[in-house]
Amino acid sequence: MLALGLASCAIPSGKPFPDMPLPATWKNAGAFPVAAPSRDLARWWGRFNDPVLNRIISGALAGNPDLAATSARVRESRARRDAAFSTLFPTLTGGASSASRSSRFDRGGASSGTSYSAGLDASWEVDLFGRNRSSIQAAAANLGAAEENLHSAHAALAAEIASTYTNLRTNEARLDVLKKNLTTREETAQLATWRQQSGEADSLESSQAQSSLESARAAMPSLLQAISEGRNQLALLSGKNPGSLDGALSSNSKGIPDPPTSLAIGIPADALRQRPDVRVAGYQVLAAAANTRAADAERYPSLNLTGSLSLNTANASRLLDPETTAANLIAGITSPIFDAARIRANIEAASAVEEQAIQNYRSVVLTALTETENALVACRRSAERLASLEKATRLAREADQLARQRYEAGEIDFLSVLDSQRTLLGLEDNLLSTRTDRTTAYIRLYQALGGGW
């Protein structure tokens, strides 16, 4: 009855979970359809239709050491939750022993004997005010956060591999463009040399043509270095030795991955439910609130039950005889009286941690909304920029071809040809950069919407 009376005291439940107003639609959704995104986002990289990319990401999800370490942390959190759950039950220990003894000497000689004993000890702290239950809730919330961290690591790894793969393909495309440009400049330099030898031009044109050729050649080592580093980075993310993926990356190259033509983005609430970092922040709030309740429960009395069962006999065959059995049960209540404000300080610290978790949750939600809006803007604007650059590049190719034809006919000087070559090379490089930006924007959008797990 005393336990029931103590348990009727109320324990504060902590601060309310943050309720943030969310926009009903995305500001920069544009032409993106609004539908449930979960089907499109689970394995979003497959929508780029690049088999090599698919194989690399699948292998990395299975072999990345950082991902394996995060998975081990989930197992650790699960074990800690189970350990916390065991505090709700009594503990029982047992033991048995035998001891030889000798008595005093008398006329008949020394007398000796052996005694046998066995015992069971039990103890149980009754969770009157929910301190242990709050600790279990905190451990369960920490387990949820660890699981969501694993999901977040999956999503981040897939996005990083896709971005690295895109940059690698971009550098390979730049190398192809540079090689074609080198062929054209070699032909132009040869023509300028012939014109000088025939007396149709002075040495200035030949020097300018050779300078333009060597300037283009100087860009090749940097591109080759970037390609090698990109392949090594993909091997590192996959948990493999440098060079392990060179064979797979050298075959079946499709160039820069093209994003899908359509993507269902859902509503902001869908994205927040899907994003693992938001879910982590939510679990952290729950864990902090449970820790606050556990700290507050320290202010109230605790009830401890202890009991023992002992058996002592001089004859091992009579060890289980009821006449040799002794038992006792003790119940005790302890309550803090003076602790120099230690409990109050612990409650204040736990409450401050809870407030930090709440504010962190608000920050993560706002970051998620901002990242998604930025990714939507980047997808739309990069597509617009790409359309203009494709048209400009096509016209620059025509102008460059016409300039070389007129130079060969002697109608214009070499400066006009050099200007057209520089313009074309710059536009082709911008075109590749914009295609990369568009693909990267879609990768960021998939990640911002919570895809990848």
VENFENQUI-V464624 format. One record per run of one state. SS is the DSSP state (helix for helix, strand for strand, loop for the rest). FROM is the first residue (numbers start at 1). TO is the last residue. If there is no record, write none. Layout:
SS_FROM_TO, SS_FROM_TO
//
This chain:
loop_1_1, helix_2_7, loop_8_37, helix_38_41, loop_42_43, helix_44_48, loop_49_50, helix_51_63, loop_64_64, helix_65_88, loop_89_90, strand_91_106, loop_107_108, strand_109_126, loop_127_130, helix_131_197, loop_198_202, helix_203_237, loop_238_245, helix_246_250, loop_251_267, helix_268_274, loop_275_275, helix_276_299, loop_300_301, strand_302_313, loop_314_315, helix_316_318, loop_319_321, helix_322_324, strand_325_334, loop_335_341, helix_342_408, loop_409_413, helix_414_448, loop_449_453
//
